[in-house]
Amino acid sequence: MMTPQERAEASARAMWSRDAASQGLGMSLDAIAPGAATLSMTVQENMTNGHKTCHGGFIFTLADSAFAFACNSYNQNTVAQMAAITFLAPAHAGDRLIAEAQEITRAGRSGIYDIRVTNQSGTRIAEFRGHSRTIKGTHVPEPAAPSAPAPNP
């Protein structure tokens, strides 16, 4: 039987191995726990827009990836149902952005997660809220629980 932390780590390893988008953008998975995840990414020059600030889509993607790892940490396939972001400050090329996802509530097949995106100085760059929906399937096989011994007749 896996502990909740072992389950979160196994789910994250399985997801990360298939996550070409997060890896392709240079993200790193820095921490994982049940209902929580931290991912980070350095803003590259090719991620900046006409204002020479990080394009909001890249900030959203980082927050969305942290959301995905947090809500999938229970070894149940879970997808985004809705997400919204509020941009608070610009990020620039060379900034290291950190997205910290935290579960707010999870009931039945639905969950709500808040993700704070900060830069290397701790400046709040964005606040993201995601609503999740659990679907069929798991990331890794769950070990069978030990069976009870048969009673003696």
C-alpha positions as CSV (number, residue, x, y, z in Angstrom):
1,M,0.0,0.0,0.0
2,M,1.4,3.4,-1.0
3,T,1.4,6.4,1.4
4,P,-0.3,9.5,0.1
5,Q,3.2,11.1,-0.5
6,E,4.4,8.0,-2.4
7,R,1.2,8.0,-4.5
8,A,1.8,11.7,-5.3
9,E,5.4,11.1,-6.3
10,A,4.6,8.0,-8.4
11,S,1.8,9.9,-10.2
12,A,4.1,12.9,-10.8
13,R,6.8,10.7,-12.3
14,A,4.4,9.0,-14.6
15,M,2.9,12.3,-15.7
16,W,6.2,14.0,-16.1
17,S,7.5,11.2,-18.4
18,R,4.7,12.0,-20.8
19,D,4.6,15.8,-20.5
20,A,6.3,17.1,-23.6
21,A,4.8,20.6,-23.3
22,S,6.1,21.3,-19.8
23,Q,9.5,19.8,-20.5
24,G,9.7,21.5,-23.9
25,L,9.3,24.9,-22.2
26,G,12.1,24.2,-19.8
27,M,9.9,23.7,-16.7
28,S,11.1,21.8,-13.7
29,L,8.9,19.9,-11.2
30,D,10.4,21.2,-7.9
31,A,8.0,19.7,-5.3
32,I,5.0,17.4,-5.2
33,A,2.6,16.5,-2.3
34,P,-1.0,15.4,-2.1
35,G,-3.0,18.3,-3.5
36,A,0.1,20.5,-4.1
37,A,2.9,21.0,-6.6
38,T,5.6,23.6,-7.4
39,L,6.9,24.0,-10.9
40,S,9.3,26.7,-12.2
41,M,10.6,28.0,-15.5
42,T,13.1,30.6,-16.7
43,V,11.6,33.2,-19.1
44,Q,13.5,32.9,-22.4
45,E,13.8,35.8,-24.9
46,N,11.6,34.0,-27.3
47,M,8.8,34.0,-24.7
48,T,8.5,37.8,-24.7
49,N,5.9,39.8,-26.5
50,G,5.9,43.3,-28.2
51,H,6.2,45.0,-24.8
52,K,9.4,42.9,-24.0
53,T,7.6,41.2,-21.2
54,C,6.7,37.5,-20.8
55,H,3.7,36.6,-23.0
56,G,0.8,35.9,-20.7
57,G,0.2,32.5,-22.4
58,F,3.5,31.2,-21.0
59,I,2.7,32.4,-17.5
60,F,-0.7,30.7,-17.8
61,T,0.9,27.5,-19.1
62,L,3.3,27.3,-16.1
63,A,0.4,27.8,-13.7
64,D,-1.7,25.3,-15.6
65,S,1.1,22.7,-15.4
66,A,1.4,23.2,-11.6
67,F,-2.4,22.9,-11.4
68,A,-2.2,19.6,-13.4
69,F,0.4,18.0,-11.1
70,A,-1.4,19.1,-7.9
71,C,-4.8,17.8,-9.0
72,N,-3.4,14.5,-10.4
73,S,-1.4,13.8,-7.2
74,Y,-4.0,11.2,-6.0
75,N,-3.4,8.8,-8.8
76,Q,-6.7,9.5,-10.5
77,N,-6.8,11.0,-14.0
78,T,-7.9,14.5,-13.5
79,V,-8.4,17.3,-16.1
80,A,-9.1,21.0,-16.1
81,Q,-12.8,21.9,-16.2
82,M,-12.2,25.7,-16.0
83,A,-9.3,28.1,-15.3
84,A,-8.8,31.8,-14.9
85,I,-5.8,34.0,-14.4
86,T,-5.2,37.5,-13.1
87,F,-1.9,39.1,-14.2
88,L,-0.5,41.3,-11.4
89,A,3.0,42.3,-12.6
90,P,5.2,41.7,-15.7
91,A,7.9,39.1,-16.0
92,H,11.0,39.6,-18.1
93,A,13.5,37.5,-20.0
94,G,15.8,35.9,-17.5
95,D,13.2,35.8,-14.7
96,R,12.7,32.5,-12.9
97,L,9.0,32.1,-12.4
98,I,7.7,29.8,-9.7
99,A,4.2,28.4,-9.7
100,E,2.9,27.0,-6.4
101,A,-0.3,25.1,-6.6
102,Q,-2.5,24.4,-3.5
103,E,-5.7,22.5,-3.3
104,I,-8.5,24.5,-1.9
105,T,-11.2,21.8,-1.9
106,R,-11.8,18.4,-3.4
107,A,-15.2,16.7,-3.2
108,G,-16.4,13.8,-5.4
109,R,-15.1,14.3,-8.9
110,S,-14.5,18.1,-8.5
111,G,-11.7,20.2,-7.1
112,I,-10.6,23.8,-6.8
113,Y,-6.9,24.8,-6.8
114,D,-5.2,28.1,-6.4
115,I,-1.8,28.7,-8.1
116,R,0.4,31.7,-7.2
117,V,3.1,32.6,-9.7
118,T,6.0,34.6,-8.4
119,N,9.4,35.6,-9.7
120,Q,12.8,34.9,-8.1
121,S,12.5,38.0,-5.9
122,G,9.1,36.9,-4.6
123,T,7.1,39.4,-6.6
124,R,3.6,38.2,-7.3
125,I,3.3,37.9,-11.1
126,A,-0.1,36.2,-11.4
127,E,-2.9,34.4,-9.5
128,F,-4.6,31.4,-11.2
129,R,-7.6,29.4,-10.1
130,G,-8.4,26.1,-11.7
131,H,-11.4,23.8,-11.3
132,S,-10.7,20.1,-11.9
133,R,-12.7,17.1,-12.9
134,T,-11.7,13.5,-12.2
135,I,-12.2,11.1,-15.1
136,K,-11.6,7.3,-15.5
137,G,-8.2,5.8,-15.1
138,T,-5.0,6.1,-13.0
139,H,-1.4,7.0,-13.7
140,V,0.2,4.0,-12.1
141,P,-1.1,0.7,-10.9
142,E,-2.0,0.6,-7.2
143,P,-0.5,-2.2,-5.2
144,A,-3.1,-4.6,-3.9
145,A,-3.9,-4.3,-0.2
146,P,-2.7,-7.3,1.8
147,S,-5.5,-9.9,2.1
148,A,-6.7,-11.0,5.5
149,P,-5.9,-14.6,6.4
150,A,-8.7,-17.1,6.0
151,P,-10.4,-18.0,9.3
152,N,-9.6,-21.5,10.7
153,P,-12.6,-23.8,10.6
